[in-house]
């Protein structure tokens, strides 16, 4: 089976692989560009890049219902466990682990990461991106990030078939920086993300 990548708006993606569906940054409810609702997805794995509400999104609800394995940076994963999700795998920047779908590498992202709950800000560690090495292709989801030179290293160390890059500006790279990032990463295909969700990133 060839993997299929479906864009769900903002930074959310659904990847269908031989080992089950992989959901990334499932901000679905409240996302005006999402074609699906949280109760319409049934992933086996959920990857979360950081704790902001437009990325953590519906992770807890979906994971509790589906039993999906949630993969996240350590501090964020610990928060998700405290929210009642039992199936969580935590990692740190530069770490890699082989899951049923393939090898996953957690990469740098220059951004922030926090959850706002009951009016309080809860720090959830470092944000991240992911290199996802499936059987038939390698996908790089940059997460929310600015441009950084180590993107060249990511491209040199991993032959990237598909790069998922933010372009909205203000909180992340804009289009010009994303174009430069493509030169560093050298992917075969680029899918832009993190734009046209809110007025500030239209």
C-alpha positions as CSV (number, residue, x, y, z in Angstrom):
1,X,0.0,0.0,0.0
2,X,1.3,3.4,-1.0
3,X,1.0,6.0,1.8
4,X,-1.5,8.8,1.3
5,X,-1.2,12.3,2.8
6,X,-4.3,14.3,3.3
7,X,-4.2,18.0,4.4
8,X,-6.7,18.8,7.1
9,X,-6.1,22.6,7.3
10,X,-3.7,24.6,9.4
11,X,-0.9,22.2,10.4
12,X,-3.0,19.1,10.6
13,X,-2.4,16.1,8.3
14,X,-3.7,12.5,8.1
15,X,-1.2,10.0,6.7
16,X,-2.6,6.6,5.7
17,X,0.2,3.9,5.9
18,X,0.4,0.2,5.9
19,X,0.5,0.2,9.7
20,X,-2.5,2.4,10.2
21,X,-3.4,6.1,10.1
22,X,-1.0,8.7,11.5
23,X,-2.7,12.0,12.6
24,X,-0.4,15.1,13.0
25,X,-1.4,18.2,15.1
26,X,-5.1,17.4,15.1
27,X,-6.6,20.9,15.4
28,X,-10.0,19.9,13.9
29,X,-12.8,21.5,15.9
30,X,-12.4,25.2,15.6
31,X,-10.4,24.9,12.4
32,X,-12.4,26.5,9.6
33,X,-10.4,24.6,7.0
34,X,-10.7,21.1,8.4
35,X,-12.9,18.8,6.2
36,X,-13.4,16.4,9.1
37,X,-14.6,16.5,12.7
38,X,-12.7,14.9,15.7
39,X,-15.2,12.0,15.8
40,X,-14.6,11.2,12.1
41,X,-11.0,10.2,12.4
42,X,-9.7,6.9,13.9
43,X,-5.9,7.1,13.9
44,X,-3.5,4.5,15.3
45,X,-0.9,7.2,16.0
46,X,-1.1,10.9,16.8
47,X,2.0,13.1,16.5
48,X,2.0,16.4,18.3
49,X,4.6,19.1,17.7
50,X,3.9,21.4,20.6
51,X,1.3,22.5,23.1
52,X,-0.4,25.4,21.5
53,X,-4.2,24.9,21.1
54,X,-4.1,25.1,17.3
55,X,-1.7,22.0,17.3
56,X,-2.5,20.0,20.4
57,X,-6.1,20.6,19.3
58,X,-8.3,17.6,19.8
59,X,-5.5,15.2,20.7
60,X,-6.8,14.2,24.1
61,X,-10.4,13.6,22.9
62,X,-9.4,11.6,19.9
63,X,-6.8,9.5,21.8
64,X,-9.2,8.6,24.6
65,X,-11.8,7.5,22.0
66,X,-9.5,5.7,19.6
67,X,-6.8,4.3,21.8
68,X,-4.2,5.9,19.5
69,X,-0.6,6.1,20.6
70,X,0.2,9.7,21.2
71,X,3.8,10.7,20.4
72,X,5.0,14.1,21.8
73,X,8.0,15.9,23.4
74,X,8.5,14.8,27.0
75,X,6.9,17.6,28.9
76,X,3.9,17.8,26.6
77,X,3.5,14.1,26.6
78,X,3.5,14.2,30.4
79,X,0.7,16.8,30.3
80,X,-1.3,14.7,27.9
81,X,-0.9,11.7,30.3
82,X,-2.2,13.8,33.2
83,X,-5.3,14.6,31.0
84,X,-6.1,10.9,31.1
85,X,-4.5,9.5,27.9
86,X,-2.9,6.2,28.8
87,X,-1.0,5.4,25.6
88,X,1.7,8.0,25.3
89,X,5.3,7.8,24.0
90,X,7.6,10.7,24.8
91,X,10.7,11.8,23.0
92,X,13.2,14.6,22.9
93,X,14.9,16.7,20.1
94,X,17.4,14.5,18.2
95,X,15.9,11.3,19.4
96,X,14.6,8.6,17.2
97,X,12.5,5.5,17.6
98,X,11.1,2.8,15.3
99,X,7.4,2.4,15.5
100,X,5.2,0.0,13.5
101,X,4.9,2.6,10.7
102,X,8.7,3.2,10.5
103,X,11.4,5.3,12.0
104,X,10.5,8.6,13.6
105,X,13.1,11.4,14.3
106,X,12.2,14.4,16.5
107,X,13.8,17.6,15.1
108,X,14.3,21.1,16.2
109,X,11.6,23.8,15.7
110,X,12.1,27.4,16.7
111,X,8.9,28.4,18.4
112,X,7.2,28.1,21.8
113,X,5.1,25.5,23.6
114,X,2.5,26.0,26.3
115,X,-1.0,25.1,27.2
116,X,-3.5,27.6,28.6
117,X,-5.8,26.0,31.1
118,X,-8.2,27.7,33.5
119,X,-6.4,31.0,32.7
120,X,-3.0,29.6,33.6
121,X,-0.1,29.1,31.2
122,X,1.4,25.6,31.5
123,X,4.9,25.2,30.0
124,X,5.1,22.1,27.8
125,X,8.8,21.9,26.9
126,X,10.4,22.5,23.5
127,X,8.4,22.5,20.3
128,X,9.5,20.1,17.6
129,X,9.2,18.8,14.0
130,X,9.3,15.2,12.8
131,X,11.0,13.2,10.1
132,X,8.7,10.3,9.4
133,X,10.4,7.4,7.5
134,X,7.6,5.3,6.1
135,X,8.2,2.2,3.9
136,X,7.6,4.1,0.7
137,X,8.6,7.7,1.5
138,X,10.1,10.1,4.0
139,X,8.0,13.0,5.2
140,X,9.3,16.1,7.1
141,X,6.7,18.0,9.1
142,X,8.6,21.1,10.3
143,X,6.1,22.0,13.0
144,X,5.7,25.7,13.8
145,X,9.1,27.2,13.2
146,X,11.2,30.0,11.8
147,X,13.9,29.4,9.3
148,X,17.1,27.8,10.6
149,X,20.2,26.6,9.0
150,X,20.0,23.1,10.5
151,X,17.3,22.5,7.9
152,X,20.2,21.8,5.6
153,X,21.4,19.1,7.9
154,X,17.9,17.6,8.1
155,X,17.9,17.4,4.3
156,X,21.4,16.0,4.0
157,X,20.9,13.3,6.7
158,X,17.5,12.3,5.3
159,X,16.3,12.1,1.7
160,X,13.0,14.1,2.1
161,X,10.3,13.1,-0.3
162,X,7.7,15.4,1.1
163,X,8.2,18.5,3.2
164,X,5.3,20.1,5.1
165,X,6.3,23.7,5.8
166,X,4.6,26.7,7.5
167,X,4.3,29.8,5.3
168,X,1.9,32.1,7.2
169,X,4.4,34.5,8.8
170,X,3.9,36.3,12.1
171,X,4.2,33.1,14.2
172,X,6.3,31.1,11.7
173,X,8.2,31.4,8.5
174,X,6.6,33.4,5.8
175,X,6.6,32.4,2.1
176,X,10.0,33.9,1.4
177,X,11.7,32.1,4.3
178,X,9.8,28.9,3.3
179,X,11.2,29.1,-0.2
180,X,14.7,29.4,1.3
181,X,14.0,26.4,3.5
182,X,13.1,24.4,0.4
183,X,16.6,25.1,-0.9
184,X,18.1,23.9,2.3
185,X,16.0,20.7,2.6
186,X,15.8,19.8,-1.1
187,X,12.6,17.8,-0.9
188,X,10.8,16.3,-4.0
189,X,7.4,17.8,-3.0
190,X,6.4,20.7,-0.7
191,X,3.0,21.1,0.9
192,X,2.5,24.6,2.5
193,X,0.7,24.8,5.9
194,X,-0.1,27.1,8.7
195,X,-1.8,29.8,6.7
196,X,-5.4,31.2,6.0
197,X,-6.7,29.9,9.4
198,X,-6.8,33.3,11.2
199,X,-6.7,36.9,9.9
200,X,-3.1,37.4,11.1
201,X,-1.8,34.6,8.9
202,X,-4.0,35.1,5.8
